[in-house]
Amino acid sequence: MRIKSGVTTRRHKKKYFKLAKGNYSAKSTRWRMVKQQVEQSLNRAYMGRKDKKGDFRSLWIERINAACREHETSYSRFMNGIKKAGITLNRKMLSEMAVRDNASFKKLVEMSRSK
């Protein structure tokens, strides 16, 4: 007796169609286009998760640089002075200090200048 795969195929396709819901035109209704779009979307979502980390690092550096410029120094000189002073704060924490706690950031700038 021949075994048909209708139920398995339908279940497999249902997963793809569920992921394709909300796409424009045939990208949510036609199987070939649904499959292409979902695979591309999942790939781009994966890349986006990786890119997000670099985007945040850039944001932190911009914030630190802006705060350093307010205190008459550059980002590179500030980071060099911080490392020579032996202060091990990451860029995320430094940017939070620059945005929220300007007084303590000013002390860090002075410490980096002294080294």
C-alpha positions in Angstrom: 0.0 0.0 0.0 1.3 3.4 -0.9 1.9 5.9 1.9 0.9 9.5 1.2 2.3 12.4 3.1 -0.6 14.8 3.1 -0.9 15.3 6.8 2.9 15.7 7.3 3.2 18.2 4.4 0.2 20.2 5.6 1.7 20.4 9.1 5.1 21.5 7.7 3.5 24.2 5.5 1.3 25.4 8.3 4.4 26.4 10.3 5.7 28.5 7.4 2.3 30.1 6.7 2.0 31.1 10.3 5.4 32.8 10.2 4.5 34.5 6.9 1.3 36.0 8.3 1.3 39.8 7.8 3.5 39.8 4.7 2.5 41.7 1.7 0.5 40.2 -1.2 1.5 36.7 -2.4 4.3 36.4 0.2 1.7 35.3 2.7 -0.5 33.1 0.5 1.6 31.3 -2.1 3.8 28.4 -0.9 6.9 29.1 -2.9 7.0 32.8 -2.1 6.1 32.1 1.5 9.0 29.7 1.9 11.5 32.2 0.3 10.2 35.1 2.4 10.2 33.3 5.7 13.8 31.9 5.1 15.0 35.4 4.2 13.2 37.0 7.2 14.6 34.5 9.6 18.1 35.0 8.2 17.8 38.8 8.5 16.4 38.5 12.1 19.5 36.4 13.0 21.8 39.0 11.5 19.9 41.8 13.2 20.5 40.2 16.6 24.2 40.2 15.9 24.3 43.8 14.5 22.4 45.1 17.6 25.4 44.5 19.8 27.7 46.7 17.6 25.0 49.3 17.3 24.8 49.6 21.1 28.5 49.8 21.4 28.6 52.7 18.9 25.8 54.5 20.9 27.8 54.1 24.2 30.9 55.5 22.5 29.0 58.5 21.1 27.6 59.3 24.5 31.0 59.0 26.2 32.6 61.2 23.6 29.9 63.9 23.9 30.3 64.0 27.7 34.1 64.1 27.3 33.8 67.0 24.9 31.8 68.9 27.5 34.8 68.5 29.9 37.4 69.6 27.2 38.9 66.2 26.3 38.5 63.7 23.6 37.2 60.1 23.8 40.5 58.5 22.9 42.5 60.5 25.5 39.8 59.8 28.1 39.9 56.0 27.5 43.7 56.0 27.4 43.8 57.8 30.8 41.2 55.5 32.3 43.2 52.4 31.3 46.4 53.9 32.7 44.6 54.8 35.9 43.6 51.1 36.3 39.9 51.8 36.2 38.0 48.9 34.7 34.6 50.2 33.8 33.0 49.1 30.5 31.6 51.5 28.0 28.1 50.7 28.9 28.6 51.8 32.5 30.7 54.8 31.4 27.9 56.0 29.1 25.3 55.5 31.9 27.4 57.6 34.2 27.9 60.3 31.5 24.1 60.5 31.0 22.8 60.2 34.5 25.6 61.1 36.9 27.6 64.0 35.5 29.5 64.8 38.7 31.1 61.3 39.0 31.9 61.3 35.3 33.7 64.6 35.8 35.8 63.0 38.5 36.7 60.2 36.1 37.7 62.7 33.5 40.0 64.4 36.0 41.5 61.1 37.0 42.1 60.2 33.4 43.8 63.6 32.8 46.1 63.1 35.8 47.5 59.9 34.3 
